[in-house]
Structures are given as structure tokens and as C-alpha cells.
Amino acid sequence: MTEKPPVVIVVDDDPSFRNFLSRLVQTIGLKAVLFTSAEEFLAAPQPDGPACLVLDVQMPGLSGLDLQRQLTERGRPLPIVFTTGHGDIPMTVEAMKAGAIGFLSKPFRNQEMLDAIKEGIARDRESRTKLDELVELQGRYQSLTAREREVFALVTRGSLNKQIALQLGTSERTVKAHRAQVVQKMHAESVADLVRMADKLGVST
Amino acid sequence: MMQHDRANEASVIGPLRLSFENSRDAILLLESILHQMSDAVIVADKEHHFLIFNRAAERMFGVGPTDTRAESWSRIYGLYLSDEGTRFPAQDLPLARAIRGEEVEDVEMFVRHDKKPDGVWVRVSGRPLRDAAGELSGGMVVCRDISDSKKEDIFRSGQSRVLEMIAQGATLSEVLASLVTLIEAQSHDMVCSVVELSEDGKYIRHGAAPNLPKIYVQAVNGAPIGPKNGSCGTAMYRGQQVIVTDMLTDPLWEDYRELAKLSGLRACWSTPIFSGSGQVLGSFAMYYRQPQTPTGSEARLTEVATHIAGIAIEHQRAANELRTREEQLRVTQAELAHVARVSTMGELAASIAHEVNQPLGAIVGNADICLRWLEDSQPDLVQLREALEDISSDGHRASQVVARIRSLVKKHVPNKLPTDFNDVAREVVELINHEAQRKQVTVRSDLATALPLVAADRVQLQQVLINLVMNGMEAMSEVENGTRELKLETTVSDRGVLAAVSDRGVGIKGTDAEQLFKPFHTTKTNGMGMGLAISRSIIESHGGRLWAEPNAEGGATFKFTLPAVDGEVQ
């Protein structure tokens, strides 16, 4: 499947600054989507390709930091580059702790902004890939029967076939058959592979 | 005398009547009594023929009894109404009224004729006369000369007028001129002057002398005082009255003899004017054009003149002192206001930096992009032009922000001009906009559509408004985000403009409201506590009032009024 083109989402209440950022990202061949407020952005459909947010910290209504919090709560934390007319240290710390890519005080060097945007898009692309993998993995996991899931869990905890059979009250041969099914359905190549998958799916413990 | 009852009359006249053998004796006695009286007594019959006209009446009215009708009396005897100019109407003359049967009490008239060119004031009472049958037979009047008390009344009311001028803030020279004129009116041939002693106690300063020769007044003004320096110079030097009966021979005038000759003045009596604490303030002088020795009657005039002149000069000096102090206070207040303004700007610094950096950020960034484009062999000129236009407009935006701030911070000489207060309010909203965002306060302004102009110093009013708005935002820092709302309102009031800044903050207790305006009262950890005190003094210097009220729904409202320029709403 082909990836959707990446976008830079600019949320700033200052029209001339929005124009400038749009112009800037175009110089590296990226497309900017412009919003005048955090509320406007939240109401719009979410981007379907990799994206990076460029956010003004101080805006009327929801501030940049508020928006960052809301996105985290929604479980879709986009990479954010903050801009500010006058940043203070506590504000920067809060933003960086919450996973901001950068915190740039106006005026900044264009290259700094472009680097931050590139990093943001790369990160988002990466997390998108991870997300896609997880979705795929979850699909495979769904295809397992209840018994196979029990076997999957016990295998990834390091139990031997004999122990599993004893615990499930069945024969070692039956366990082997289930185990083969699990490996096949999960597209695993080794037990180590299964353990990693369990870890990603959160079923190992 | 006029109002004794009949029983008494009988008891006095009765025994006398017994002693007269014939009426001629009685008439002679009556005549001699009448001529001895100082009051004028006139009796006339119904036909206006005079029956009695005593000597006092002849002296008072200049002419003896004439055979004329009442219509001519005002003209013949020089009778005027109290305006001293209108002839007394014949039908209202007390004697005419008495003849018609009226009882007349205490009518005042002014009498002036050849023998009394200055006129005399007369108080007249009249009674009708009846014959034995009780029929009207004529009338009589008794006239008393009340000139002395009348003059005294006029003099006293003149003094009151001068004192009133002092109280109402007339200039010293106006007051002294009125005083001198008043004193001069009390006597013939006398000209007066008041001079002041300079504050260093060395020189004569002209005060008032409306009727002295100009050349004389000019020569005296600035002359030194001393032991032999004319009348006034010596009187102020000695702190004692100096009587010079002839300026052409008196040794005190030796150095000023020519001046005296030139001015045509001969006698000059000068009396020092003292302050309440006994310090010499000036001198009051009486001049005559011939040698003159005091008769004693002038003493009272001198006393009145020096007393009132003393009050006037002291009042003037106190007022000067007050003005100097007020000026100093104004300067101090302006300095303090400047400090407060700068410190407010310090508090606003963060949001101002934001406001300037916003356009600067775009400028620097766009310029950088342009530079990159210019490295291309064939740059896109349309794009380049757009970016440069943005740079230019952002540059203007930044400079406007800077100009706004500069006008607030620079040293400022108050200057009141007709101003639309809404303009001031809008500028302030722009200035504090980012600060409000930073503090997450919603600012709502509700400005009246047509405000009357106010005579206002823009910068000072901005300062007041910024102060109130910053306070309001500060007061809401503890309340929950989302309910922080600040309302700025202007309305037309009955005398001008009413402005209100309401917050939903911690509020004030009703009794504490006035405390807020005391200097150095502060609830902030880094506040000077001068903001509201300065704001109030600014509003008061604009003729308005500033006060605080608690809001019913929590928070506080600060309100102030500003009078319209012409005192009325347009």
C-alpha cells in the first residue's frame, strides 16, 4: 500500500505567521494545512498520512499546551513543534515532557524549524508503521481459538509442552497441534518471535 | 415719642394747659420747642399750605416753607429715592400721604440741594391731622437726619464686599484697588495707596493707588525702605505710623522732594500693615494736596484699611505658597505616575515581547526564505514579491507596537485634549490582549456607541485603565480557568462618561473598598501599592471620581466618571 503524502498542520492565530510557515514548508516540498485556533483543528477530520503539528503556545481559547493534552488523552499524540513569542522555562519543560519535538522562540532560524518538522514527520511515520503492525498483529491474534490463545499465553511465558498439557488437562500431542496452529496463524518464525508479539499485544503477563 | 397713648398725653399736657391764660403763650412755647428740635417738623393743611416748618426743616431742605402743591416739593426741596438719582414721586411723599389720612412709618429719602451738595439721608414718619369733629384737616411729618448711620452702613457693606472679593479669590491688585476706592469715598480731598513690602523686607512694591499720579506710583515701586525714605518707606522700616504733614519741608522726604513737587502732593500719613504674627507686610497711606494734620476722624479709616489690606496680602501670600506646593506635588505625582507606568510595563513585558516577536518571527523567517530563493538562477518573482510584501506589513505592525509602548513609558507632561474615551479603551484592549491570553482571561468590551468628548490626557487615562484591567486579571488568577472574564464597559452618564471594569475574581469586602485606594496598600507580593492611589489622583485631576464596588455575582467592579468637555452630553 502507498503512503499518503505527509502534511504540516499549522495552528496559529496570527495570519501573517501562518502564511510564513506555509511558505516555509513549501520550500521543502511539504504541504501545510492552516488553522486559526485549536478548536478549529479539533473539529476538522484527522490527517490520514504522517503529520507534524506546528502550534503557537499562546492563543485565544485553547492554548497550544491544552491542545497537546487533549490529543494525548485521545490516544493519538501527534508530534508537535511549539512556537512562542515569549517562552518561559516552565512552559518549555511542560511541553517537552509531554513529548514535544521542539520549542522554538520567535524569531527562529528557518532551518531549525524545518529540521524539527522533518523529525516530527519521521516520528509520526514511524509510529504510524508501528500502529499498522499492531493492527495487523491484533487481526492475527483475533483469528486464534480460545484454546489456542491459552496455549499462546503459556508458550510465551516459557512453559514446556508437558507443563502446558498438565495445566490444561490435555495430552502433550494436542498441545503440540495447538502450538503449530498458533505459530502458523501468527506468522511467527520462532518462540522468540511469539514472545515479542505477545509483548506488543500486551498478553504476555 | 410718636406712639404714646392718649392717657399719657393727657397726663402730660393736662396740667400744662392749665397754666396758659391765652393761646398765644401756648403757640410761643410750642414755636420755641419746635425750633430747638434737631428733627425737622413740617405741618401742612389739606390744601398743602405749610402751617409749621421748623428751623431744622429749613436746614435740612435748604428752602423754607413755600406756597406750592405737593407735585413741586420733590423738585424744590431736592427729594430723591434711595438710588440718590430718581426724584421722589409726589404722591408717595410722606407728607402728601399723611394729608390723605395715612400713617407713615420710617420712609427713607435722600435730600440734595445747593446747600447740601453731598446730600443727606433722612428718615421720615408722618401722621394725619384731624379737627375736633374728627375730620381730616392736614398732615404732619417728622424727619431725622440719618446720614451718619447710613454712611456707616455703606462703609460697612463696602468692607464686606472687599472681604468677599478676597474670599472669592480676586487678585490682590483688584482687592487693594477696591479697598483704596472704598476708603477714599469716606472723605474729601484724600487720596490713598497701599504698598507691599517685598518678601525679602527691603523694597517697596506697588499695591494699589488708582488715584495717585502715575509718575509717583512708578517712582515709589521698587524704592528701598529705610530710616529716611519718605512716609511709607520709613513707616515700614520703623514698623510705626509716620505722619508727614508737609512733604515739602519734612526731613524724611529730603531725598524725594522733587517727586513730591512733581506729583502735587503735600501731606502723607503712612501706617504699616501687619500680618497676624506681627510681621510688616506693607503700608497704607493717606495723601493730601495741601499740608494737613490728622484730625482724629481718619484713625478709624486707617484701622479698617490696614486690617483689610493685611488680610488680603496674607491671603495672597498663602495662596502663592499653596500654588507652589501644589506645583511641587504635581511634579512629584507625575514622577510617581511615571514610575508606576514603567513598573506596569514591566509586568506587561512578557506579553509585549510576544506582540513584537510575533511579527519579527515572520519577518526574519520570510527574509530567510527570500534569500534562499535569490540563490536560484531564476527565482519566482511573484512569490518573492508576496513574501517581501508580508515582510513590509509585519515591519509596520511591529513598529506600531513599539510606538504604543513608547508613548506609555516616556516621561510625560500631562496635556488634556478633547478625547473620545472609547479610543483609549480600544488601545488598552490591544495593549493587554496578549497578557489576557497568557493569563487565559476573556476580555469583553461593551462600549457605548456615542460618548461625549472628555478633556483628557490620553496617556494618563490609558495608565488608569491598564492598571484596573491588570488588577482585575490578577484578581482572577486563583479562580478556575474558563470563568475568568473581564468586562470593560463605557456608558454615557448624566454629566459625561462612566467607565467600568468588572472582574469575577476574589472580590472585595464592601468595607474594604476605600482601603484599596490608600497609598502602599497592596495584596500582591511584588506590588508597590500605588496603582489605585495614582489612578484615583489622575481621575480626580480630570474632574472625575474613581471607586470600587463588589459584584453581586462575585468579583469587583471599578468605576470612574469623566465630565464631558463642555459639561453637557452631546
Interface residues (C-beta under 8 A of the other chain):
Chain A: D14 S16 F17 N19 F20 L21 R23 L24 T27 Q58 M59 P60 S63 T83 T84 G85 H86 D88 S105 K106 P107 F108 R109 N110 M113
Chain B: A350 S351 A353 H354 E355 V356 N357 Q358 P359 L360 G361 A362 I363 V364 G365 N366 D368 I369 R372 Q383 A387 D390 S393 D394 R397 H434 Q437 R438 Q440
